[in-house]
């Protein structure tokens, strides 16, 4: 393992954390749009959060505006948010590790090395 390899891993993980964060933000935007925006013919139907029990049949036929679909999108959104947070923390941790790994490899940082 070379000295630049941990830095390359940290840089790659940092890019992945940014990608996961953007994906999570996009999914949160989609979820909030589906939950709040008016829809249907001529936007007559209110969002599911504003009007949870629509009276018109045209409003009930929209499959992405039904609660099971919204809850599955919420679950996917939460999963990507947790993944984004975990990769961000891991990337920050990798940025701090190379210095300690280099000193331990040299034998200067370990008090038990003989």
Protein Blocks (a to p, Z undefined) as FASTA:
>chain_A
ZZklmmmmmmmmmmmmmmmmmmmmmmmmmmmmmmmmcgdehhlaccfklmmcafbfklmm
pmklpmklmmmmmmmmmmmmmmmmmmmmmmmmmmmmmmmmmmmmnopmpmkbZZ
